[in-house]
Amino acid sequence: MIDHHVTTTTTTATPEAPAFHVYIVDDDEGVRHSLAALLLAGGHVAEPFESGADFLARADLSRPGCVLLDLRMDGMSGLQVFDAMRQRGTVLKTVFLSAHGELASAVAAVKQGAVDWLEKPCDEATLLAAVHRAATLSEEVAAHTQRHALLLERWNALSPRQQEVARLLATGISSKEAARAMAQRDPERPIDPRTVDTHRSAIFLKLDIRSSHELGMLVEDLGLSRTPS
């Protein structure tokens, strides 16, 4: 069990146990102290908050990490804090801490997107494992979000005509087939296959890709597979 009287120490995380940023939101000072000590001893960064309102006002919700969030607190409840986090689009992932008898609320929290819930007092190894799962998932989500934003920025740098060509080439068809499809779609604006090739080169350069296969994956990732009518 977690000792509420552990002296806070700091160690360095090993390559096998990477350091994570962990927020502790609990109105019990003893719980905050013991959790912070445990996390610091594991090489993590622990940042405690005594209320949900304080956490929402001061925490950096845009950085990846884990939130250890008490379900029942004075003021905002854990579920209210969690809902506010979701509305703000945070990449942080949450592990709820619940007391005996709060099973229904804990299950509801997990159904709403929390990574896990733990009943207090909890086993140290179990808690650290939950933190690792949540923070790792948060980093994956943050990386995906960043990559998506970068790809979308590159896509928006294409001209409307280049975007039209890109959607067609992403299906794997040749320049000749793309030119034919564009001419059928808009007979008043026919295009030569060599012009499609020119667009292809510009598209690959702007999107920093080297093949139609990569283009297809990019268009799929951005949800742009369907050509606007």
N, C-alpha and C positions, 0 to 999 in steps of 0.2 A: 504494500500500500504506500501511497505517497505520504511522506512525513512533512507535516506542516511547519516543522522547525529546522529544516535543512538550511545550512549556511550556503549562501549563494556563491558559486565559484564559476570560473570561465575556463573552458578547455578548447582546444582546436579540433574542428571536425576532421575526420579522416576521409580519404577518397571514397571509402566504402560507405561512409555516412555523411553526405554533404550537409552543409549548414543551410538552414531555412530561416525565414523571418516568420515568427509566430506571434500573433496577437492573443492576449489572454483577456477575456472580457467576463468578469465575475465580480459581484459586489461583496464577496467574502475575502477580506484581506489575507487571511491565512492561506486560502486556496491559491490566490494570486502569487503569494510568496513561494509556496511549495512548487507550483507548476513552473514558475520562472527559474527556480533553482535547478529543477530537473532538466529543463530545456537548455539552460546555460551549461550545465555539466555535460550535456550531449553535444556541445559546440554550436548550438543554435542561437539566434538572436531572439530574445523574449521581450515583448513590449506589453506591459499590463495596463488595463483600464478598469476603473471601478464601476463604470456604467456604460450602457449602450449608447447613450447620447454623447458621452465624452469620446467614445471610440469613433463614432460616425463623424464627429466634428474634427478630430485630430489625426486619425489614421490615414495612411496613403492607400486608398482602395484600388489604385491603378497598378500597384506592384504585386507580383506573385508572392504567395505565402499561404499560411494557414491561420484560421481563427478558431481558438478554443472558446466556445461561446456557451455560457450558462443559460439554461432554458428559463429559469425563474429568477428574476431580479427585481429590485425596487425600480420604479420608473418604467422604462421600456423593457418588455420581456425579450427573451432571446429570439422568439419567433418574429417579433416586430422588428428587431434589429436585422435579422436575416432577410426579411422582406424588403427593408430599406436598402440593404446591400444589393439585392437582386435588381431593384428598380434603378440603381445607379450603374449597373452593368459591371460590377467588380469582377476581377479575375481571381480574387481570393476564394479559397475553398474552406468550408466550415465543418468542424467536428463539434457536435453539441455535447455538453456535459449536463446530465440530468440526475436528480435525486430519486430515491426509491418512490415508486408510485406515479412517475411521470412518463410511463412507457408509451401511452397513447400519443402524447405530444411529441415525444422523441421520434416515434415511427412516422408521424405526420411530417416532421422536419426532414427526415431522410427522403420521403416521397416528394418533397418540394425541392430537392436538389442537394441537401447536405451529404457530405461524404460518409459520415458515420455518427453514431451517438454512443456515449460511454456513461455508465452509471457511476456516480461518485459514492465512495472513493474507488478509484480504479487502479489496476495494476500498471506499474511504470512501463513495462515492456509493451503492453497493449496500447497505452497512450502514445508512446513514441512511434509505434508502428502506424497508428492512425494519423499522426502528424506527418509522417513520411509519405503516406499515401495521398493525403490531402494536398500537401505542398508540392509534391511531384506532379500531381494532376493540374494544379494551378499553374505551374511553370509550363506544362505542355499547352494549356489553354492560352496562356499569354504569348507563347511562341507562335501558335497558330493564328492568333488575332493579329499579331505584328506582321506575320507573313501575308495574311489576307489583305491587310491595309496597304502593304507595299505593292502587291500584285494589282490591286484595284487602282492604285495611283498610276502604275505603269500602263494599265489598260486605258485609263481615262486620258492618257497622253496621246493615244492613237486618234487619228481623225475618224469621223463617222464612216467614211469609205473603207478605211483600213480595218475598222471593227467589223464591218460587213464581210470583208474578205477573210478576216481572221476566223470568224465563226464558221465559214464554209471550209476553209483549209483544216480547221480543227477536226472535221469529220473524217479526214484522211483522203479526200478527193484530190485530183490533180489540178494544176492551174487551168488547164483547158476545160475541165469539168466545172470548175468554179466560175470561169468566165461565161460558160454556157448557162449556168444556173442564174447568174446575175442578169444576163441578157433576157432570160425568160421572165424574171421577176420585174424588170424595168426595161422594156424594149427601147425606151427613149434614151437610155444611158448604157449602151453596149460597152463592153470592155474587152480588150485584147488579152490573150493568155500571157503575153510578155509583160503587159502592165500589171497583171496579177503577180507575176514573178517579182516585179519591182516592189510591189506592195509587200510581198512575202519577206523580202530582204529587210525592208524598213520595219516591219512588224517584229521579226526576230530580233533585230537590233534594239528596238525600244523595250521589248519585253525581256531581253537578256536570255533568250532561249536559242536552241540550235536545231530543233527538229519539229516536224508536225505533230509527233507524238507528245512532246513537251507542251506544245500549243494546246493540244486536246485536253491534257491534264489540267492546264491552267484555266482554260475556259470552263471545264467541269467544276473545278474548285471554286470558281467565282460564281457559279450558278448561271452562266451565260450561254448554255448550250443551245437554247432556243433563240432563233433569229427573230427580232421584232418584226411584226408585220407592217 
